[in-house]
Amino acid sequence: MTDRVHAPAQRPHRHHWRRDVVELAALFCAVAVADAIANLVVHGPRGPILLVASAIALLVTAAFHTWWARRHSHAPPPSTPPPGAPAPSAPAATVLWRMRTTVRDQPGSLAVLCTALARHGVDILTLQTHPLPEGGTVDEFLLRAPQQLPSTDLTRAVSLAGGHSTWIERADAHDLVDTPTRLLGLATRTALDAAELPLALRQLLGRCTIHSIPATTLSGRPNSGADAPVEGVLEATVMRLRDPSGGAITIERPYLPFTPTEFARARALVELDARLGPRVPRSQDVLTLPEGNEITVRRADGSDLAAARAMHDRCSERTLGLRYHGPVTDADRYLGHLLSPRFGRTLAATTASGKLVALGHLLWDGDETEVALLIEDDWQRRGIGTELLSRLIAMAVEAGCDSVYAVTRAANTGMVAAMRGLGLPLDYQIEEGTLVITARLGAAPAGSRLPYGIPLGLPQEHQAPRSPH
C-alpha cells in the first residue's frame, strides 16, 4: 500500500484596504519625482547636459553588470584542482567473480550481505534469487571486486554476513549478459537445430556432465536409468528429464546442487525441443575432388538411415572392423543411434547421383566430444575423410568444445596422418593396439580454426571410435 501525504487546505485570501492606500501613495510620489526631474531638465541652465550624462551613466552601469554576470555566473570550472586538493588517482584494477551463497529467508538478510560486500569495495553487477522449497534462498551474484582482494577474503566476508554453502569462481565478459537474454539465445539455437539441446543445457547450467540415455540398448534390452517421469526429477546435484526422442537426459553437477529455478529452466528447454519435433539445418556444400568428381557434404539425421544402411552393406569386413572394433550385429539400431541429433551432429557425403558414400560423426560423450568417420571402400584415400574431419573440428570449435578425441587402431596410419594434419596439439594414448588421439582445441593456434568448408590436410581412410553412446 502506498502512503499518501495530503496538503492542508488553503485559506481564502482576504483583501485589505490598507495595501491599496500604500500603492496609491507610492504612485503619487513617483509622479511628483518625475515632474521635478522634467522641470529641472527643461527649465534648468544645464538641463540637456544633465540628461546626456544620466544616459551615459546608465549605459556604463548596464555594460558593467553584464560583464560581471558572465564572469562569475557562467564561467567554466577551473581546469586544475584548487591548492591542497588530492590529485585524481588512476582506476584500480578489478576482476569479475561469479558467486553463489545461501542466506536465511528473512527481511534484511540480503541487505546485510550487500553491505559486507560494499565494505570491501565490491560492486554487485547482477543478482538472481533462487527460492528453496525448505526455506531460505540461494543468491547468485556477478561481482566486480578489487584485483588485490583474494577470493578467500571475499567468501569469509560473506560467511560473517550470514551466507553459507558459498561457491565462487572467476567470470569473464560473457557473463555480463543478463539471464533473460541468454535464455532467449539458447532457445533460438535449440529451435534451429535439435543437436543443440545438450549444448544449450550445458551453457545454461555451467560446468556439468550431460548424458542422453536411450530407452533401449543396442541389443534391444531396456536401458536402466531411462525411465524419467514427464515432470522430471531433481535430486540435489542430479536432475533427470524425459527425452522427447525417447529415453532420458541426465545432468550431473557434483560441485554445486541445482536449484528449483535451474530445474524449471532446463525443463522448459526440453519441452521446447519436444514441441518442435525433429529438425536439422539443410545447408550443404558441393566439393570437387582432385580427380574431378563432385561430392556434396551436408547434415544428416534419421531420415538418412536407409542410405546409411545401404552404404554399410557395401563396406568390406575390414573397413567395418576398423570402424567398430568388431562385427556389427544390429546395424540398423546402431546407425539409428549415431544419426540421432540427440547424441551429436552427423555429416554425410553423397555423390552427384545422390548415393551416400561417407559419414562423419561429432558425438557428445558426457563432457567430452568424439569424432568418428566411416568411408566406403571405393571412396577411401580421395580426400573425403579430410573434408569431413575439417568440418567436424570446425563444428566442435563453434560448439565451444575444449578438445575432441578419436579412437582407432594403432596400425591405421591414415587416421594418424589426418589428425596430425589438423595442426592442433595432440595427445596419444595406446593400449592393446587401440590408439586414442586427443586434439586440444583450446590451445589451437588461430590459423588452425578454419571456417566451415575449408579442407585441412591429408586424405584419410577410416576411423574406429568407441562403443556406441
C-alpha positions as CSV (number, residue, x, y, z in Angstrom):
1,M,0.0,0.0,0.0
2,T,1.3,3.4,-0.9
3,D,1.3,6.1,1.8
4,R,-0.4,9.4,0.7
5,V,0.5,12.8,2.1
6,H,-2.4,15.3,1.9
7,A,-1.6,19.0,1.7
8,P,-3.5,21.3,4.1
9,A,-6.5,23.2,2.6
10,Q,-5.7,26.8,1.6
11,R,-7.5,29.6,3.3
12,P,-9.4,32.1,1.2
13,H,-7.3,35.3,0.5
14,R,-8.6,38.4,2.4
15,H,-8.5,41.7,0.7
16,H,-7.0,44.6,2.8
17,W,-7.8,48.3,2.0
18,R,-4.5,49.5,3.6
19,R,-2.5,47.9,0.8
20,D,-4.5,49.9,-1.8
21,V,-3.8,53.2,0.1
22,V,0.0,52.5,0.2
23,E,0.2,51.6,-3.5
24,L,-1.7,54.8,-4.4
25,A,0.6,56.9,-2.2
26,A,3.7,55.4,-3.9
27,L,2.2,56.2,-7.3
28,F,1.7,59.9,-6.4
29,C,5.3,60.1,-5.1
30,A,6.7,58.6,-8.3
31,V,4.7,61.2,-10.4
32,A,6.0,64.1,-8.2
33,V,9.6,63.0,-8.6
34,A,9.2,62.6,-12.4
35,D,7.7,66.1,-12.6
36,A,10.6,67.6,-10.6
37,I,13.2,66.0,-12.9
38,A,11.4,67.1,-16.0
39,N,11.2,70.8,-14.8
40,L,15.0,70.6,-13.9
41,V,15.9,69.4,-17.3
42,V,13.7,71.7,-19.3
43,H,13.9,74.9,-17.3
44,G,17.4,74.5,-15.7
45,P,20.5,76.2,-17.2
46,R,22.3,72.8,-17.9
47,G,19.3,70.5,-18.5
48,P,20.5,68.9,-21.8
49,I,23.9,68.2,-20.3
50,L,22.4,66.6,-17.3
51,L,20.1,64.4,-19.4
52,V,23.1,63.2,-21.6
53,A,25.2,62.5,-18.6
54,S,22.5,60.4,-17.0
55,A,22.1,58.3,-20.2
56,I,25.8,57.7,-20.4
57,A,25.9,56.6,-16.7
58,L,23.0,54.2,-17.3
59,L,24.8,52.6,-20.3
60,V,28.1,52.2,-18.4
61,T,26.3,50.6,-15.5
62,A,24.4,48.1,-17.7
63,A,27.6,47.1,-19.5
64,F,29.5,46.6,-16.2
65,H,26.6,44.4,-14.9
66,T,26.6,42.3,-18.0
67,W,30.4,41.7,-17.8
68,W,30.3,40.9,-14.1
69,A,27.4,38.4,-14.5
70,R,29.2,36.5,-17.3
71,R,32.5,36.3,-15.4
72,H,31.1,34.9,-12.2
73,S,27.9,33.1,-13.1
74,H,28.7,31.3,-16.4
75,A,32.5,30.8,-16.2
76,P,33.7,27.3,-16.9
77,P,35.1,25.3,-13.9
78,P,38.8,25.6,-13.3
79,S,41.0,23.1,-15.2
80,T,43.3,22.5,-12.3
81,P,42.3,21.4,-8.8
82,P,42.5,24.0,-6.1
83,P,45.6,24.2,-3.9
84,G,45.6,21.4,-1.3
85,A,43.1,19.1,-3.1
86,P,44.3,15.5,-3.7
87,A,45.3,14.6,-7.2
88,P,42.9,12.2,-9.0
89,S,44.1,8.6,-8.9
90,A,44.0,6.0,-11.7
91,P,41.1,3.5,-11.6
92,A,42.1,0.4,-9.6
93,A,42.3,-3.0,-11.4
94,T,39.3,-5.2,-10.9
95,V,38.3,-8.8,-11.6
96,L,34.9,-10.5,-12.2
97,W,33.6,-13.2,-9.9
98,R,30.5,-15.4,-10.0
99,M,29.4,-16.2,-6.5
100,R,26.5,-18.3,-5.1
101,T,25.6,-18.4,-1.5
102,T,22.6,-19.4,0.6
103,V,21.0,-17.0,3.1
104,R,18.1,-17.1,5.5
105,D,14.7,-16.1,4.1
106,Q,14.3,-13.1,6.5
107,P,13.9,-9.4,5.9
108,G,17.3,-7.7,5.8
109,S,19.4,-10.7,5.2
110,L,20.3,-9.6,1.7
111,A,20.9,-6.1,2.8
112,V,23.5,-7.3,5.4
113,L,25.2,-9.3,2.7
114,C,25.4,-6.4,0.3
115,T,26.7,-4.1,3.0
116,A,29.5,-6.6,3.8
117,L,30.5,-6.7,0.1
118,A,30.4,-2.9,-0.1
119,R,32.9,-2.6,2.8
120,H,35.4,-4.5,0.7
121,G,34.9,-2.3,-2.4
122,V,32.9,-5.0,-4.3
123,D,30.4,-3.9,-6.9
124,I,27.3,-6.0,-7.5
125,L,26.6,-6.2,-11.3
126,T,23.8,-8.7,-11.4
127,L,21.8,-10.6,-8.8
128,Q,19.5,-13.6,-9.1
129,T,17.5,-15.1,-6.3
130,H,16.6,-18.8,-6.2
131,P,14.0,-19.6,-3.5
132,L,14.3,-23.0,-1.9
133,P,11.3,-25.2,-1.0
134,E,12.6,-25.9,2.5
135,G,13.2,-22.2,3.3
136,G,16.0,-19.8,2.6
137,T,17.2,-18.5,-0.8
138,V,20.2,-19.1,-3.0
139,D,21.6,-15.7,-4.2
140,E,23.7,-15.7,-7.3
141,F,25.9,-12.7,-7.8
142,L,28.1,-11.4,-10.6
143,L,30.7,-9.2,-8.8
144,R,33.4,-6.8,-9.8
145,A,36.0,-6.8,-7.0
146,P,39.4,-5.2,-6.5
147,Q,42.1,-7.3,-8.0
148,Q,44.1,-7.4,-4.8
149,L,41.1,-8.9,-2.9
150,P,41.6,-12.7,-2.6
151,S,38.6,-15.0,-3.0
152,T,39.1,-16.4,0.5
153,D,38.6,-12.9,2.0
154,L,35.5,-12.5,-0.1
155,T,34.0,-15.8,1.0
156,R,34.9,-15.1,4.6
157,A,33.1,-11.7,4.5
158,V,30.1,-13.4,3.0
159,S,30.2,-16.1,5.8
160,L,30.3,-13.4,8.5
161,A,27.3,-11.7,6.9
162,G,25.2,-14.8,7.2
163,G,25.9,-16.6,4.0
164,H,26.7,-20.4,3.9
165,S,27.4,-23.1,1.3
166,T,29.2,-20.4,-0.7
167,W,30.7,-21.2,-4.1
168,I,32.8,-18.8,-6.1
169,E,34.7,-18.9,-9.4
170,R,36.2,-16.4,-11.8
171,A,33.9,-14.9,-14.5
172,D,34.5,-13.2,-17.8
173,A,32.8,-10.6,-20.0
174,H,30.4,-13.2,-21.4
175,D,28.8,-13.5,-18.0
176,L,27.7,-9.8,-18.2
177,V,24.8,-10.9,-20.5
178,D,21.6,-10.8,-18.4
179,T,19.8,-14.1,-17.8
180,P,16.6,-13.5,-20.0
181,T,18.8,-12.5,-23.0
182,R,20.9,-15.6,-22.5
183,L,17.9,-17.9,-22.3
184,L,16.4,-16.5,-25.4
185,G,19.6,-17.1,-27.3
186,L,19.8,-20.7,-26.1
187,A,16.1,-21.2,-27.0
188,T,16.8,-19.9,-30.5
189,R,19.7,-22.2,-31.0
190,T,17.6,-25.2,-29.8
191,A,14.8,-24.2,-32.2
192,L,17.1,-24.2,-35.2
193,D,18.9,-27.4,-34.6
194,A,17.9,-30.4,-32.4
195,A,21.5,-31.3,-31.8
196,E,21.9,-28.0,-29.9
197,L,19.9,-29.1,-26.9
198,P,22.8,-30.8,-24.9
199,L,25.0,-27.8,-25.6
200,A,22.3,-25.3,-24.6
201,L,21.7,-27.2,-21.3
202,R,25.5,-27.1,-20.6
203,Q,25.7,-23.4,-21.2
204,L,22.6,-22.8,-19.1
205,L,23.8,-24.8,-16.1
206,G,27.6,-24.2,-16.3
207,R,30.2,-26.9,-15.9
208,C,28.1,-30.1,-15.8
209,T,28.0,-33.6,-17.4
210,I,25.1,-34.4,-19.6
211,H,24.2,-38.0,-20.7
212,S,21.5,-38.9,-23.2
213,I,20.3,-42.4,-22.2
214,P,18.3,-44.2,-25.0
215,A,15.2,-46.2,-24.0
216,T,16.8,-49.4,-25.1
217,T,20.4,-50.7,-25.5
218,L,21.8,-51.6,-28.9
219,S,20.9,-55.2,-28.2
220,G,17.2,-54.2,-27.7
221,R,17.1,-54.6,-23.9
222,P,15.5,-51.8,-21.7
223,N,18.1,-49.3,-20.5
224,S,18.4,-48.7,-16.8
225,G,18.0,-45.0,-15.9
226,A,15.9,-44.2,-18.9
227,D,12.6,-44.1,-17.0
228,A,12.4,-40.4,-16.2
229,P,8.8,-39.2,-15.5
230,V,7.2,-36.5,-17.6
231,E,7.7,-33.8,-14.9
232,G,11.3,-34.8,-14.4
233,V,13.2,-35.5,-11.2
234,L,15.5,-33.1,-9.2
235,E,17.9,-34.7,-6.7
236,A,20.4,-32.2,-5.3
237,T,23.3,-32.4,-7.8
238,V,21.4,-34.6,-10.4
239,M,18.4,-33.9,-12.5
240,R,16.7,-36.3,-14.9
241,L,14.4,-35.2,-17.7
242,R,12.4,-37.2,-20.2
243,D,14.0,-37.1,-23.6
244,P,11.4,-36.2,-26.3
245,S,13.1,-38.7,-28.7
246,G,12.8,-41.5,-26.1
247,G,14.8,-42.3,-23.0
248,A,16.1,-39.7,-20.5
249,I,18.5,-36.9,-20.2
250,T,20.7,-37.0,-17.0
251,I,22.5,-33.9,-15.9
252,E,25.1,-34.0,-13.1
253,R,26.9,-31.2,-11.4
254,P,28.6,-32.6,-8.3
255,Y,30.3,-29.4,-7.2
256,L,27.1,-27.4,-6.9
257,P,23.5,-28.5,-6.2
258,F,20.8,-27.5,-8.7
259,T,18.1,-25.1,-7.6
260,P,14.4,-25.4,-8.5
261,T,14.7,-22.3,-10.7
262,E,17.5,-24.0,-12.7
263,F,15.5,-27.2,-13.0
264,A,12.5,-25.2,-14.3
265,R,14.7,-23.5,-17.0
266,A,16.2,-26.8,-18.1
267,R,12.8,-28.5,-18.3
268,A,11.5,-25.5,-20.4
269,L,14.2,-26.0,-23.0
270,V,13.5,-29.8,-23.2
271,E,9.8,-29.1,-23.6
272,L,10.6,-26.6,-26.4
273,D,12.6,-29.3,-28.2
274,A,9.7,-31.8,-27.8
275,R,7.1,-29.4,-29.3
276,L,9.3,-28.5,-32.3
277,G,10.0,-32.2,-33.2
278,P,12.9,-33.5,-35.4
279,R,14.8,-30.8,-37.3
280,V,18.2,-30.3,-38.7
281,P,19.7,-27.5,-40.8
282,R,19.7,-28.3,-44.5
283,S,22.7,-26.3,-45.7
284,Q,25.2,-28.2,-48.0
285,D,28.5,-27.7,-49.8
286,V,29.4,-29.1,-53.2
287,L,33.1,-30.0,-53.4
288,T,35.2,-31.1,-56.3
289,L,37.7,-33.9,-55.6
290,P,41.2,-33.8,-57.1
291,E,40.1,-36.5,-59.7
292,G,37.2,-34.3,-60.8
293,N,34.2,-36.0,-59.0
294,E,31.7,-33.8,-57.2
295,I,30.8,-34.6,-53.6
296,T,28.1,-32.9,-51.6
297,V,28.6,-32.5,-47.8
298,R,25.5,-31.9,-45.7
299,R,24.0,-32.5,-42.3
300,A,22.4,-35.9,-41.9
301,D,19.7,-37.3,-39.5
302,G,17.4,-40.2,-39.0
303,S,15.9,-39.8,-42.5
304,D,19.2,-41.0,-43.9
305,L,19.0,-44.3,-42.2
306,A,18.2,-46.3,-45.3
307,A,21.0,-44.8,-47.3
308,A,23.5,-45.2,-44.5
309,R,22.5,-48.9,-44.1
310,A,23.0,-49.4,-47.9
311,M,26.5,-47.9,-47.6
312,H,27.1,-50.2,-44.6
313,D,26.3,-53.3,-46.7
314,R,28.7,-52.1,-49.4
315,C,31.7,-51.8,-47.0
316,S,34.1,-54.6,-46.5
317,E,34.5,-56.5,-43.2
318,R,38.0,-54.9,-42.8
319,T,36.5,-51.4,-43.1
320,L,33.7,-52.2,-40.6
321,G,36.1,-53.9,-38.3
322,L,38.4,-50.9,-38.1
323,R,35.3,-48.6,-37.6
324,Y,33.5,-50.7,-34.9
325,H,36.3,-52.8,-33.4
326,G,34.5,-55.9,-34.4
327,P,31.5,-57.3,-36.2
328,V,28.2,-55.3,-36.3
329,T,25.2,-57.5,-35.3
330,D,22.5,-54.8,-35.5
331,A,23.5,-52.1,-38.0
332,D,20.0,-50.5,-38.1
333,R,19.8,-49.9,-34.4
334,Y,23.5,-48.7,-34.2
335,L,23.1,-46.3,-37.2
336,G,19.8,-45.0,-35.8
337,H,21.7,-44.1,-32.6
338,L,24.5,-42.4,-34.5
339,L,22.2,-40.4,-36.8
340,S,20.1,-39.1,-33.9
341,P,20.7,-35.4,-33.3
342,R,20.4,-36.0,-29.5
343,F,23.8,-37.6,-29.4
344,G,25.7,-35.2,-31.7
345,R,25.9,-34.0,-35.3
346,T,26.4,-36.1,-38.4
347,L,27.7,-35.1,-41.8
348,A,27.0,-37.1,-44.9
349,A,29.0,-37.1,-48.2
350,T,26.9,-38.0,-51.3
351,T,27.9,-38.3,-54.9
352,A,26.3,-36.4,-57.8
353,S,23.8,-39.3,-58.2
354,G,22.8,-39.0,-54.6
355,K,24.5,-42.1,-53.3
356,L,25.8,-41.8,-49.7
357,V,29.4,-42.8,-49.5
358,A,30.7,-41.5,-46.2
359,L,29.6,-40.5,-42.7
360,G,31.3,-38.2,-40.2
361,H,30.0,-38.0,-36.6
362,L,30.7,-35.4,-33.8
363,L,29.3,-37.2,-30.7
364,W,28.6,-35.6,-27.3
365,D,30.2,-38.0,-24.8
366,G,29.2,-36.5,-21.4
367,D,31.6,-33.6,-21.0
368,E,33.8,-34.8,-23.8
369,T,33.5,-34.9,-27.6
370,E,34.3,-37.7,-30.0
371,V,34.9,-37.6,-33.8
372,A,34.2,-40.7,-35.9
373,L,34.3,-41.5,-39.7
374,L,33.2,-44.3,-41.9
375,I,34.1,-44.1,-45.6
376,E,33.0,-46.7,-48.3
377,D,36.0,-48.7,-49.6
378,D,35.8,-47.4,-53.2
379,W,35.9,-43.8,-52.0
380,Q,38.8,-44.0,-49.5
381,R,42.0,-42.0,-49.9
382,R,40.4,-39.4,-52.2
383,G,40.3,-36.6,-49.6
384,I,36.7,-37.2,-48.4
385,G,37.8,-38.1,-44.9
386,T,39.9,-34.9,-44.7
387,E,36.9,-32.8,-45.8
388,L,34.6,-34.4,-43.2
389,L,37.2,-34.2,-40.4
390,S,37.9,-30.5,-41.0
391,R,34.2,-29.7,-40.8
392,L,33.7,-31.7,-37.7
393,I,36.6,-29.9,-36.0
394,A,35.1,-26.5,-37.1
395,M,31.7,-27.5,-35.6
396,A,33.4,-28.6,-32.3
397,V,35.1,-25.2,-32.1
398,E,31.8,-23.5,-32.8
399,A,30.1,-25.5,-30.1
400,G,32.7,-24.4,-27.5
401,C,34.4,-27.8,-27.1
402,D,37.8,-27.7,-25.4
403,S,39.0,-30.9,-27.1
404,V,38.0,-33.8,-29.3
405,Y,39.2,-37.4,-29.4
406,A,39.3,-40.2,-31.9
407,V,39.7,-43.9,-31.3
408,T,41.4,-46.0,-33.9
409,R,43.8,-48.9,-34.4
410,A,47.5,-48.2,-34.0
411,A,48.1,-49.6,-37.5
412,N,45.7,-47.1,-39.1
413,T,48.4,-44.7,-40.3
414,G,45.9,-42.8,-42.5
415,M,43.9,-41.7,-39.5
416,V,47.0,-40.7,-37.6
417,A,48.2,-38.7,-40.5
418,A,44.9,-36.9,-40.9
419,M,44.8,-36.0,-37.2
420,R,48.4,-34.7,-37.4
421,G,47.4,-32.7,-40.5
422,L,45.0,-30.6,-38.4
423,G,47.8,-28.6,-37.0
424,L,46.4,-28.9,-33.4
425,P,48.2,-30.1,-30.2
426,L,47.7,-33.8,-30.0
427,D,47.9,-36.3,-27.1
428,Y,48.3,-40.0,-27.7
429,Q,47.3,-43.0,-25.5
430,I,47.7,-46.6,-26.7
431,E,46.7,-49.8,-25.1
432,E,46.5,-53.3,-26.6
433,G,46.6,-52.0,-30.1
434,T,43.9,-49.3,-29.6
435,L,45.0,-45.7,-30.1
436,V,43.2,-42.7,-28.6
437,I,44.2,-39.4,-30.2
438,T,43.0,-36.2,-28.4
439,A,43.2,-32.8,-30.2
440,R,43.2,-29.9,-27.8
441,L,41.1,-27.1,-29.4
442,G,41.5,-24.5,-26.7
443,A,45.3,-24.4,-27.2
444,A,44.9,-24.4,-31.0
445,P,46.7,-21.6,-33.0
446,A,44.5,-19.1,-34.7
447,G,45.4,-20.4,-38.1
448,S,44.0,-23.8,-37.5
449,R,40.5,-22.6,-36.7
450,L,39.4,-22.5,-40.3
451,P,35.8,-21.8,-41.3
452,Y,33.4,-24.5,-42.3
453,G,34.1,-25.9,-45.7
454,I,37.9,-25.5,-45.9
455,P,40.0,-28.7,-46.1
456,L,42.8,-29.0,-43.6
457,G,45.2,-31.7,-44.7
458,L,45.9,-35.2,-45.9
459,P,43.4,-37.8,-47.2
460,Q,42.1,-40.2,-44.6
461,E,40.8,-43.8,-44.7
462,H,38.5,-44.5,-41.8
463,Q,38.3,-44.5,-38.0
464,A,37.4,-46.8,-35.2
465,P,35.6,-45.0,-32.4
466,R,34.5,-46.1,-29.0
467,S,31.5,-48.3,-28.4
468,P,28.2,-46.5,-29.1
469,H,27.0,-43.9,-26.7
